[in-house]
């Protein structure tokens, strides 16, 4: 959770105090890519409640073949 908060707070502090030589447009592009990756994970977790970084078979688990799983078998 601290890492997540840092990804949101540190770019703002960098912009405010000009700590690095990274142009603003690159920082904004990076923030947009980060936001898109979080949205991607939210979609995957919403589609499959059994999602995990390691595949395990559990009782009552069903095969998901909709959403992102229609294109990729294991999007994580």
PDB file of N, CA, C and O in Angstrom:
ATOM      1  N   UNK A   1       0.822  -1.193   0.000  1.00  0.00           N
ATOM      2  CA  UNK A   1       0.000   0.000   0.000  1.00  0.00           C
ATOM      3  C   UNK A   1       0.867   1.258   0.000  1.00  0.00           C
ATOM      4  O   UNK A   1       0.520   2.259  -0.626  1.00  0.00           O
ATOM      5  N   UNK A   2       1.988   1.198   0.703  1.00  0.00           N
ATOM      6  CA  UNK A   2       2.885   2.355   0.733  1.00  0.00           C
ATOM      7  C   UNK A   2       3.461   2.622  -0.654  1.00  0.00           C
ATOM      8  O   UNK A   2       3.613   3.778  -1.051  1.00  0.00           O
ATOM      9  N   UNK A   3       3.781   1.562  -1.392  1.00  0.00           N
ATOM     10  CA  UNK A   3       4.298   1.732  -2.755  1.00  0.00           C
ATOM     11  C   UNK A   3       3.266   2.364  -3.669  1.00  0.00           C
ATOM     12  O   UNK A   3       3.601   3.214  -4.494  1.00  0.00           O
ATOM     13  N   UNK A   4       2.004   1.953  -3.527  1.00  0.00           N
ATOM     14  CA  UNK A   4       0.937   2.539  -4.325  1.00  0.00           C
ATOM     15  C   UNK A   4       0.797   4.026  -4.031  1.00  0.00           C
ATOM     16  O   UNK A   4       0.687   4.838  -4.950  1.00  0.00           O
ATOM     17  N   UNK A   5       0.799   4.380  -2.757  1.00  0.00           N
ATOM     18  CA  UNK A   5       0.692   5.791  -2.376  1.00  0.00           C
ATOM     19  C   UNK A   5       1.888   6.592  -2.893  1.00  0.00           C
ATOM     20  O   UNK A   5       1.739   7.737  -3.320  1.00  0.00           O
ATOM     21  N   UNK A   6       3.063   5.986  -2.851  1.00  0.00           N
ATOM     22  CA  UNK A   6       4.260   6.673  -3.328  1.00  0.00           C
ATOM     23  C   UNK A   6       4.185   6.963  -4.820  1.00  0.00           C
ATOM     24  O   UNK A   6       4.667   8.001  -5.273  1.00  0.00           O
ATOM     25  N   UNK A   7       3.577   6.043  -5.602  1.00  0.00           N
ATOM     26  CA  UNK A   7       3.475   6.287  -7.045  1.00  0.00           C
ATOM     27  C   UNK A   7       2.554   7.450  -7.359  1.00  0.00           C
ATOM     28  O   UNK A   7       2.639   8.032  -8.441  1.00  0.00           O
ATOM     29  N   UNK A   8       1.679   7.795  -6.433  1.00  0.00           N
ATOM     30  CA  UNK A   8       0.801   8.941  -6.643  1.00  0.00           C
ATOM     31  C   UNK A   8       1.379  10.236  -6.064  1.00  0.00           C
ATOM     32  O   UNK A   8       1.191  11.312  -6.633  1.00  0.00           O
ATOM     33  N   UNK A   9       2.071  10.130  -4.947  1.00  0.00           N
ATOM     34  CA  UNK A   9       2.556  11.322  -4.254  1.00  0.00           C
ATOM     35  C   UNK A   9       3.893  11.821  -4.806  1.00  0.00           C
ATOM     36  O   UNK A   9       4.068  13.027  -4.979  1.00  0.00           O
ATOM     37  N   UNK A  10       4.827  10.932  -5.082  1.00  0.00           N
ATOM     38  CA  UNK A  10       6.163  11.353  -5.508  1.00  0.00           C
ATOM     39  C   UNK A  10       6.185  12.160  -6.810  1.00  0.00           C
ATOM     40  O   UNK A  10       6.923  13.142  -6.876  1.00  0.00           O
ATOM     41  N   UNK A  11       5.424  11.807  -7.844  1.00  0.00           N
ATOM     42  CA  UNK A  11       5.426  12.651  -9.038  1.00  0.00           C
ATOM     43  C   UNK A  11       4.920  14.072  -8.759  1.00  0.00           C
ATOM     44  O   UNK A  11       5.423  15.037  -9.333  1.00  0.00           O
ATOM     45  N   UNK A  12       3.928  14.193  -7.878  1.00  0.00           N
ATOM     46  CA  UNK A  12       3.424  15.523  -7.534  1.00  0.00           C
ATOM     47  C   UNK A  12       4.481  16.334  -6.789  1.00  0.00           C
ATOM     48  O   UNK A  12       4.649  17.525  -7.052  1.00  0.00           O
ATOM     49  N   UNK A  13       5.189  15.695  -5.866  1.00  0.00           N
ATOM     50  CA  UNK A  13       6.259  16.391  -5.146  1.00  0.00           C
ATOM     51  C   UNK A  13       7.402  16.763  -6.077  1.00  0.00           C
ATOM     52  O   UNK A  13       7.988  17.839  -5.954  1.00  0.00           O
ATOM     53  N   UNK A  14       7.716  15.872  -7.007  1.00  0.00           N
ATOM     54  CA  UNK A  14       8.762  16.156  -7.982  1.00  0.00           C
ATOM     55  C   UNK A  14       8.390  17.366  -8.837  1.00  0.00           C
ATOM     56  O   UNK A  14       9.233  18.221  -9.113  1.00  0.00           O
ATOM     57  N   UNK A  15       7.142  17.434  -9.248  1.00  0.00           N
ATOM     58  CA  UNK A  15       6.696  18.570 -10.056  1.00  0.00           C
ATOM     59  C   UNK A  15       6.733  19.866  -9.241  1.00  0.00           C
ATOM     60  O   UNK A  15       7.123  20.919  -9.747  1.00  0.00           O
ATOM     61  N   UNK A  16       6.323  19.773  -7.973  1.00  0.00           N
ATOM     62  CA  UNK A  16       6.271  20.973  -7.122  1.00  0.00           C
ATOM     63  C   UNK A  16       7.653  21.514  -6.797  1.00  0.00           C
ATOM     64  O   UNK A  16       7.865  22.726  -6.837  1.00  0.00           O
ATOM     65  N   UNK A  17       8.599  20.632  -6.474  1.00  0.00           N
ATOM     66  CA  UNK A  17       9.913  21.071  -6.031  1.00  0.00           C
ATOM     67  C   UNK A  17      10.997  20.923  -7.101  1.00  0.00           C
ATOM     68  O   UNK A  17      12.158  21.236  -6.839  1.00  0.00           O
ATOM     69  N   UNK A  18      10.648  20.459  -8.281  1.00  0.00           N
ATOM     70  CA  UNK A  18      11.550  20.277  -9.424  1.00  0.00           C
ATOM     71  C   UNK A  18      12.828  19.554  -8.980  1.00  0.00           C
ATOM     72  O   UNK A  18      13.928  20.103  -9.050  1.00  0.00           O
ATOM     73  N   UNK A  19      12.655  18.317  -8.525  1.00  0.00           N
ATOM     74  CA  UNK A  19      13.784  17.524  -8.035  1.00  0.00           C
ATOM     75  C   UNK A  19      14.520  16.791  -9.144  1.00  0.00           C
ATOM     76  O   UNK A  19      15.672  16.400  -8.956  1.00  0.00           O
ATOM     77  N   UNK A  20      13.887  16.596 -10.293  1.00  0.00           N
ATOM     78  CA  UNK A  20      14.538  15.840 -11.361  1.00  0.00           C
ATOM     79  C   UNK A  20      14.460  16.600 -12.677  1.00  0.00           C
ATOM     80  O   UNK A  20      13.773  17.614 -12.797  1.00  0.00           O
ATOM     81  N   UNK A  21      15.181  16.083 -13.651  1.00  0.00           N
ATOM     82  CA  UNK A  21      15.222  16.719 -14.968  1.00  0.00           C
ATOM     83  C   UNK A  21      14.228  16.085 -15.930  1.00  0.00           C
ATOM     84  O   UNK A  21      14.319  16.304 -17.138  1.00  0.00           O
ATOM     85  N   UNK A  22      13.287  15.309 -15.422  1.00  0.00           N
ATOM     86  CA  UNK A  22      12.288  14.660 -16.272  1.00  0.00           C
ATOM     87  C   UNK A  22      11.269  15.705 -16.713  1.00  0.00           C
ATOM     88  O   UNK A  22      10.675  16.384 -15.876  1.00  0.00           O
ATOM     89  N   UNK A  23      11.064  15.837 -18.028  1.00  0.00           N
ATOM     90  CA  UNK A  23      10.074  16.811 -18.509  1.00  0.00           C
ATOM     91  C   UNK A  23       8.664  16.463 -18.024  1.00  0.00           C
ATOM     92  O   UNK A  23       8.351  15.294 -17.798  1.00  0.00           O
ATOM     93  N   UNK A  24       7.838  17.462 -17.869  1.00  0.00           N
ATOM     94  CA  UNK A  24       6.490  17.281 -17.339  1.00  0.00           C
ATOM     95  C   UNK A  24       5.661  16.344 -18.213  1.00  0.00           C
ATOM     96  O   UNK A  24       4.891  15.535 -17.697  1.00  0.00           O
ATOM     97  N   UNK A  25       5.814  16.448 -19.535  1.00  0.00           N
ATOM     98  CA  UNK A  25       4.994  15.607 -20.408  1.00  0.00           C
ATOM     99  C   UNK A  25       5.339  14.119 -20.255  1.00  0.00           C
ATOM    100  O   UNK A  25       4.460  13.271 -20.406  1.00  0.00           O
ATOM    101  N   UNK A  26       6.585  13.794 -19.964  1.00  0.00           N
ATOM    102  CA  UNK A  26       6.956  12.398 -19.721  1.00  0.00           C
ATOM    103  C   UNK A  26       6.408  11.904 -18.382  1.00  0.00           C
ATOM    104  O   UNK A  26       6.002  10.749 -18.253  1.00  0.00           O
ATOM    105  N   UNK A  27       6.402  12.778 -17.410  1.00  0.00           N
ATOM    106  CA  UNK A  27       5.848  12.421 -16.107  1.00  0.00           C
ATOM    107  C   UNK A  27       4.343  12.177 -16.217  1.00  0.00           C
ATOM    108  O   UNK A  27       3.821  11.239 -15.615  1.00  0.00           O
ATOM    109  N   UNK A  28       3.658  13.002 -16.970  1.00  0.00           N
ATOM    110  CA  UNK A  28       2.220  12.838 -17.167  1.00  0.00           C
ATOM    111  C   UNK A  28       1.939  11.557 -17.947  1.00  0.00           C
ATOM    112  O   UNK A  28       1.001  10.829 -17.622  1.00  0.00           O
ATOM    113  N   UNK A  29       2.745  11.275 -18.978  1.00  0.00           N
ATOM    114  CA  UNK A  29       2.577  10.043 -19.754  1.00  0.00           C
ATOM    115  C   UNK A  29       2.773   8.818 -18.859  1.00  0.00           C
ATOM    116  O   UNK A  29       2.022   7.848 -18.967  1.00  0.00           O
ATOM    117  N   UNK A  30       3.758   8.853 -17.990  1.00  0.00           N
ATOM    118  CA  UNK A  30       3.989   7.755 -17.053  1.00  0.00           C
ATOM    119  C   UNK A  30       2.832   7.575 -16.094  1.00  0.00           C
ATOM    120  O   UNK A  30       2.450   6.445 -15.787  1.00  0.00           O
ATOM    121  N   UNK A  31       2.263   8.683 -15.613  1.00  0.00           N
ATOM    122  CA  UNK A  31       1.107   8.599 -14.715  1.00  0.00           C
ATOM    123  C   UNK A  31      -0.102   7.996 -15.429  1.00  0.00           C
ATOM    124  O   UNK A  31      -0.853   7.221 -14.837  1.00  0.00           O
ATOM    125  N   UNK A  32      -0.288   8.351 -16.690  1.00  0.00           N
ATOM    126  CA  UNK A  32      -1.401   7.802 -17.469  1.00  0.00           C
ATOM    127  C   UNK A  32      -1.212   6.302 -17.674  1.00  0.00           C
ATOM    128  O   UNK A  32      -2.169   5.539 -17.543  1.00  0.00           O
ATOM    129  N   UNK A  33      -0.002   5.871 -17.990  1.00  0.00           N
ATOM    130  CA  UNK A  33       0.274   4.440 -18.153  1.00  0.00           C
ATOM    131  C   UNK A  33       0.056   3.679 -16.843  1.00  0.00           C
ATOM    132  O   UNK A  33      -0.461   2.562 -16.850  1.00  0.00           O
ATOM    133  N   UNK A  34       0.444   4.274 -15.744  1.00  0.00           N
ATOM    134  CA  UNK A  34       0.227   3.655 -14.433  1.00  0.00           C
ATOM    135  C   UNK A  34      -1.261   3.508 -14.149  1.00  0.00           C
ATOM    136  O   UNK A  34      -1.704   2.460 -13.678  1.00  0.00           O
ATOM    137  N   UNK A  35      -2.031   4.546 -14.432  1.00  0.00           N
ATOM    138  CA  UNK A  35      -3.471   4.496 -14.237  1.00  0.00           C
ATOM    139  C   UNK A  35      -4.106   3.416 -15.113  1.00  0.00           C
ATOM    140  O   UNK A  35      -4.976   2.678 -14.650  1.00  0.00           O
ATOM    141  N   UNK A  36      -3.680   3.320 -16.370  1.00  0.00           N
ATOM    142  CA  UNK A  36      -4.208   2.297 -17.267  1.00  0.00           C
ATOM    143  C   UNK A  36      -3.885   0.892 -16.774  1.00  0.00           C
ATOM    144  O   UNK A  36      -4.707  -0.016 -16.906  1.00  0.00           O
ATOM    145  N   UNK A  37      -2.692   0.705 -16.205  1.00  0.00           N
ATOM    146  CA  UNK A  37      -2.340  -0.621 -15.686  1.00  0.00           C
ATOM    147  C   UNK A  37      -3.207  -0.986 -14.483  1.00  0.00           C
ATOM    148  O   UNK A  37      -3.600  -2.143 -14.336  1.00  0.00           O
ATOM    149  N   UNK A  38      -3.512  -0.008 -13.617  1.00  0.00           N
ATOM    150  CA  UNK A  38      -4.398  -0.271 -12.489  1.00  0.00           C
ATOM    151  C   UNK A  38      -5.805  -0.607 -12.975  1.00  0.00           C
ATOM    152  O   UNK A  38      -6.453  -1.496 -12.423  1.00  0.00           O
ATOM    153  N   UNK A  39      -6.282   0.090 -13.998  1.00  0.00           N
ATOM    154  CA  UNK A  39      -7.596  -0.206 -14.561  1.00  0.00           C
ATOM    155  C   UNK A  39      -7.626  -1.606 -15.167  1.00  0.00           C
ATOM    156  O   UNK A  39      -8.630  -2.310 -15.056  1.00  0.00           O
ATOM    157  N   UNK A  40      -6.534  -2.011 -15.806  1.00  0.00           N
ATOM    158  CA  UNK A  40      -6.418  -3.349 -16.375  1.00  0.00           C
ATOM    159  C   UNK A  40      -6.569  -4.399 -15.275  1.00  0.00           C
ATOM    160  O   UNK A  40      -7.305  -5.370 -15.449  1.00  0.00           O
ATOM    161  N   UNK A  41      -5.892  -4.220 -14.164  1.00  0.00           N
ATOM    162  CA  UNK A  41      -5.988  -5.172 -13.058  1.00  0.00           C
ATOM    163  C   UNK A  41      -7.393  -5.201 -12.454  1.00  0.00           C
ATOM    164  O   UNK A  41      -7.884  -6.264 -12.077  1.00  0.00           O
ATOM    165  N   UNK A  42      -8.035  -4.043 -12.362  1.00  0.00           N
ATOM    166  CA  UNK A  42      -9.400  -3.997 -11.831  1.00  0.00           C
ATOM    167  C   UNK A  42     -10.346  -4.798 -12.724  1.00  0.00           C
ATOM    168  O   UNK A  42     -11.195  -5.540 -12.230  1.00  0.00           O
ATOM    169  N   UNK A  43     -10.195  -4.644 -14.046  1.00  0.00           N
ATOM    170  CA  UNK A  43     -11.042  -5.390 -14.980  1.00  0.00           C
ATOM    171  C   UNK A  43     -10.809  -6.890 -14.825  1.00  0.00           C
ATOM    172  O   UNK A  43     -11.763  -7.667 -14.812  1.00  0.00           O
ATOM    173  N   UNK A  44      -9.560  -7.297 -14.708  1.00  0.00           N
ATOM    174  CA  UNK A  44      -9.245  -8.722 -14.558  1.00  0.00           C
ATOM    175  C   UNK A  44      -9.811  -9.263 -13.253  1.00  0.00           C
ATOM    176  O   UNK A  44     -10.410 -10.339 -13.246  1.00  0.00           O
ATOM    177  N   UNK A  45      -9.638  -8.545 -12.149  1.00  0.00           N
ATOM    178  CA  UNK A  45     -10.160  -9.015 -10.862  1.00  0.00           C
ATOM    179  C   UNK A  45     -11.682  -9.065 -10.857  1.00  0.00           C
ATOM    180  O   UNK A  45     -12.272  -9.935 -10.216  1.00  0.00           O
ATOM    181  N   UNK A  46     -12.319  -8.142 -11.563  1.00  0.00           N
ATOM    182  CA  UNK A  46     -13.775  -8.129 -11.628  1.00  0.00           C
ATOM    183  C   UNK A  46     -14.298  -9.299 -12.460  1.00  0.00           C
ATOM    184  O   UNK A  46     -15.333  -9.881 -12.137  1.00  0.00           O
ATOM    185  N   UNK A  47     -13.583  -9.641 -13.526  1.00  0.00           N
ATOM    186  CA  UNK A  47     -13.992 -10.718 -14.421  1.00  0.00           C
ATOM    187  C   UNK A  47     -13.828 -12.093 -13.777  1.00  0.00           C
ATOM    188  O   UNK A  47     -14.671 -12.970 -13.965  1.00  0.00           O
ATOM    189  N   UNK A  48     -12.762 -12.281 -13.028  1.00  0.00           N
ATOM    190  CA  UNK A  48     -12.456 -13.593 -12.463  1.00  0.00           C
ATOM    191  C   UNK A  48     -12.137 -13.437 -10.981  1.00  0.00           C
ATOM    192  O   UNK A  48     -11.103 -12.872 -10.622  1.00  0.00           O
ATOM    193  N   UNK A  49     -13.012 -13.930 -10.132  1.00  0.00           N
ATOM    194  CA  UNK A  49     -12.806 -13.787  -8.687  1.00  0.00           C
ATOM    195  C   UNK A  49     -11.738 -14.737  -8.150  1.00  0.00           C
ATOM    196  O   UNK A  49     -11.297 -14.579  -7.012  1.00  0.00           O
ATOM    197  N   UNK A  50     -11.314 -15.720  -8.947  1.00  0.00           N
ATOM    198  CA  UNK A  50     -10.277 -16.661  -8.526  1.00  0.00           C
ATOM    199  C   UNK A  50      -8.892 -16.231  -9.009  1.00  0.00           C
ATOM    200  O   UNK A  50      -7.942 -17.006  -8.887  1.00  0.00           O
ATOM    201  N   UNK A  51      -8.751 -15.043  -9.541  1.00  0.00           N
ATOM    202  CA  UNK A  51      -7.496 -14.623 -10.158  1.00  0.00           C
ATOM    203  C   UNK A  51      -6.367 -14.561  -9.124  1.00  0.00           C
ATOM    204  O   UNK A  51      -6.557 -14.122  -7.989  1.00  0.00           O
ATOM    205  N   UNK A  52      -5.198 -15.011  -9.551  1.00  0.00           N
ATOM    206  CA  UNK A  52      -3.997 -14.972  -8.719  1.00  0.00           C
ATOM    207  C   UNK A  52      -2.789 -15.047  -9.646  1.00  0.00           C
ATOM    208  O   UNK A  52      -2.926 -15.414 -10.813  1.00  0.00           O
ATOM    209  N   UNK A  53      -1.629 -14.709  -9.146  1.00  0.00           N
ATOM    210  CA  UNK A  53      -0.421 -14.767  -9.977  1.00  0.00           C
ATOM    211  C   UNK A  53       0.018 -16.202 -10.221  1.00  0.00           C
ATOM    212  O   UNK A  53       0.742 -16.470 -11.180  1.00  0.00           O
ATOM    213  N   UNK A  54      -0.406 -17.129  -9.372  1.00  0.00           N
ATOM    214  CA  UNK A  54      -0.149 -18.557  -9.599  1.00  0.00           C
ATOM    215  C   UNK A  54      -1.488 -19.251  -9.795  1.00  0.00           C
ATOM    216  O   UNK A  54      -2.463 -18.954  -9.104  1.00  0.00           O
ATOM    217  N   UNK A  55      -1.523 -20.163 -10.727  1.00  0.00           N
ATOM    218  CA  UNK A  55      -2.767 -20.845 -11.059  1.00  0.00           C
ATOM    219  C   UNK A  55      -2.990 -21.996 -10.087  1.00  0.00           C
ATOM    220  O   UNK A  55      -2.120 -22.848  -9.908  1.00  0.00           O
ATOM    221  N   UNK A  56      -4.170 -22.013  -9.459  1.00  0.00           N
ATOM    222  CA  UNK A  56      -4.558 -23.088  -8.553  1.00  0.00           C
ATOM    223  C   UNK A  56      -5.978 -23.517  -8.898  1.00  0.00           C
ATOM    224  O   UNK A  56      -6.809 -22.692  -9.276  1.00  0.00           O
ATOM    225  N   UNK A  57      -6.245 -24.787  -8.768  1.00  0.00           N
ATOM    226  CA  UNK A  57      -7.591 -25.306  -9.002  1.00  0.00           C
ATOM    227  C   UNK A  57      -8.292 -25.414  -7.662  1.00  0.00           C
ATOM    228  O   UNK A  57      -7.778 -26.027  -6.727  1.00  0.00           O
ATOM    229  N   UNK A  58      -9.481 -24.810  -7.576  1.00  0.00           N
ATOM    230  CA  UNK A  58     -10.265 -24.853  -6.346  1.00  0.00           C
ATOM    231  C   UNK A  58     -11.649 -25.395  -6.649  1.00  0.00           C
ATOM    232  O   UNK A  58     -12.126 -25.325  -7.782  1.00  0.00           O
ATOM    233  N   UNK A  59     -12.276 -25.928  -5.636  1.00  0.00           N
ATOM    234  CA  UNK A  59     -13.628 -26.465  -5.801  1.00  0.00           C
ATOM    235  C   UNK A  59     -14.603 -25.335  -6.135  1.00  0.00           C
ATOM    236  O   UNK A  59     -14.577 -24.269  -5.519  1.00  0.00           O
ATOM    237  N   UNK A  60     -15.455 -25.592  -7.115  1.00  0.00           N
ATOM    238  CA  UNK A  60     -16.446 -24.590  -7.510  1.00  0.00           C
ATOM    239  C   UNK A  60     -15.919 -23.579  -8.518  1.00  0.00           C
ATOM    240  O   UNK A  60     -16.660 -22.700  -8.958  1.00  0.00           O
ATOM    241  N   UNK A  61     -14.679 -23.693  -8.879  1.00  0.00           N
ATOM    242  CA  UNK A  61     -14.066 -22.753  -9.823  1.00  0.00           C
ATOM    243  C   UNK A  61     -14.559 -23.079 -11.230  1.00  0.00           C
ATOM    244  O   UNK A  61     -14.670 -24.248 -11.600  1.00  0.00           O
ATOM    245  N   UNK A  62     -14.853 -22.040 -12.012  1.00  0.00           N
ATOM    246  CA  UNK A  62     -15.312 -22.253 -13.381  1.00  0.00           C
ATOM    247  C   UNK A  62     -14.336 -21.601 -14.359  1.00  0.00           C
ATOM    248  O   UNK A  62     -13.561 -20.718 -13.989  1.00  0.00           O
ATOM    249  N   UNK A  63     -14.387 -22.043 -15.589  1.00  0.00           N
ATOM    250  CA  UNK A  63     -13.524 -21.492 -16.635  1.00  0.00           C
ATOM    251  C   UNK A  63     -14.130 -20.183 -17.117  1.00  0.00           C
ATOM    252  O   UNK A  63     -15.291 -20.146 -17.525  1.00  0.00           O
ATOM    253  N   UNK A  64     -13.356 -19.117 -17.073  1.00  0.00           N
ATOM    254  CA  UNK A  64     -13.807 -17.810 -17.527  1.00  0.00           C
ATOM    255  C   UNK A  64     -13.295 -17.606 -18.940  1.00  0.00           C
ATOM    256  O   UNK A  64     -12.093 -17.716 -19.186  1.00  0.00           O
ATOM    257  N   UNK A  65     -14.188 -17.311 -19.868  1.00  0.00           N
ATOM    258  CA  UNK A  65     -13.786 -17.117 -21.262  1.00  0.00           C
ATOM    259  C   UNK A  65     -14.364 -15.832 -21.843  1.00  0.00           C
ATOM    260  O   UNK A  65     -14.505 -15.716 -23.060  1.00  0.00           O
ATOM    261  N   UNK A  66     -14.699 -14.874 -20.996  1.00  0.00           N
ATOM    262  CA  UNK A  66     -15.228 -13.591 -21.452  1.00  0.00           C
ATOM    263  C   UNK A  66     -14.263 -12.477 -21.078  1.00  0.00           C
ATOM    264  O   UNK A  66     -13.299 -12.712 -20.350  1.00  0.00           O
ATOM    265  N   UNK A  67     -14.507 -11.288 -21.558  1.00  0.00           N
ATOM    266  CA  UNK A  67     -13.659 -10.135 -21.245  1.00  0.00           C
ATOM    267  C   UNK A  67     -12.243 -10.335 -21.750  1.00  0.00           C
ATOM    268  O   UNK A  67     -12.039 -10.779 -22.880  1.00  0.00           O
ATOM    269  N   UNK A  68     -11.264 -10.009 -20.916  1.00  0.00           N
ATOM    270  CA  UNK A  68      -9.864 -10.168 -21.303  1.00  0.00           C
ATOM    271  C   UNK A  68      -9.474 -11.625 -21.480  1.00  0.00           C
ATOM    272  O   UNK A  68      -8.530 -11.941 -22.205  1.00  0.00           O
ATOM    273  N   UNK A  69     -10.209 -12.514 -20.811  1.00  0.00           N
ATOM    274  CA  UNK A  69      -9.913 -13.938 -20.921  1.00  0.00           C
ATOM    275  C   UNK A  69     -10.307 -14.510 -22.275  1.00  0.00           C
ATOM    276  O   UNK A  69      -9.913 -15.629 -22.602  1.00  0.00           O
ATOM    277  N   UNK A  70     -11.080 -13.768 -23.073  1.00  0.00           N
ATOM    278  CA  UNK A  70     -11.397 -14.222 -24.433  1.00  0.00           C
ATOM    279  C   UNK A  70     -10.159 -14.113 -25.319  1.00  0.00           C
ATOM    280  O   UNK A  70     -10.036 -14.843 -26.302  1.00  0.00           O
ATOM    281  N   UNK A  71      -9.241 -13.209 -24.980  1.00  0.00           N
ATOM    282  CA  UNK A  71      -8.014 -13.018 -25.772  1.00  0.00           C
ATOM    283  C   UNK A  71      -6.816 -13.747 -25.167  1.00  0.00           C
ATOM    284  O   UNK A  71      -6.010 -14.330 -25.891  1.00  0.00           O
ATOM    285  N   UNK A  72      -6.703 -13.713 -23.846  1.00  0.00           N
ATOM    286  CA  UNK A  72      -5.575 -14.307 -23.139  1.00  0.00           C
ATOM    287  C   UNK A  72      -6.089 -15.281 -22.079  1.00  0.00           C
ATOM    288  O   UNK A  72      -7.102 -15.014 -21.433  1.00  0.00           O
ATOM    289  N   UNK A  73      -5.421 -16.369 -21.905  1.00  0.00           N
ATOM    290  CA  UNK A  73      -5.878 -17.335 -20.911  1.00  0.00           C
ATOM    291  C   UNK A  73      -5.579 -16.872 -19.488  1.00  0.00           C
ATOM    292  O   UNK A  73      -6.390 -17.085 -18.586  1.00  0.00           O
ATOM    293  N   UNK A  74      -4.450 -16.256 -19.281  1.00  0.00           N
ATOM    294  CA  UNK A  74      -4.059 -15.809 -17.940  1.00  0.00           C
ATOM    295  C   UNK A  74      -3.445 -14.408 -18.059  1.00  0.00           C
ATOM    296  O   UNK A  74      -2.222 -14.283 -18.128  1.00  0.00           O
ATOM    297  N   UNK A  75      -4.271 -13.349 -18.083  1.00  0.00           N
ATOM    298  CA  UNK A  75      -3.775 -12.002 -18.344  1.00  0.00           C
ATOM    299  C   UNK A  75      -2.773 -11.446 -17.333  1.00  0.00           C
ATOM    300  O   UNK A  75      -2.063 -10.489 -17.643  1.00  0.00           O
ATOM    301  N   UNK A  76      -2.701 -12.017 -16.141  1.00  0.00           N
ATOM    302  CA  UNK A  76      -1.716 -11.509 -15.188  1.00  0.00           C
ATOM    303  C   UNK A  76      -0.353 -12.015 -15.550  1.00  0.00           C
ATOM    304  O   UNK A  76       0.624 -11.701 -14.869  1.00  0.00           O
TER     305      UNK A  76
END
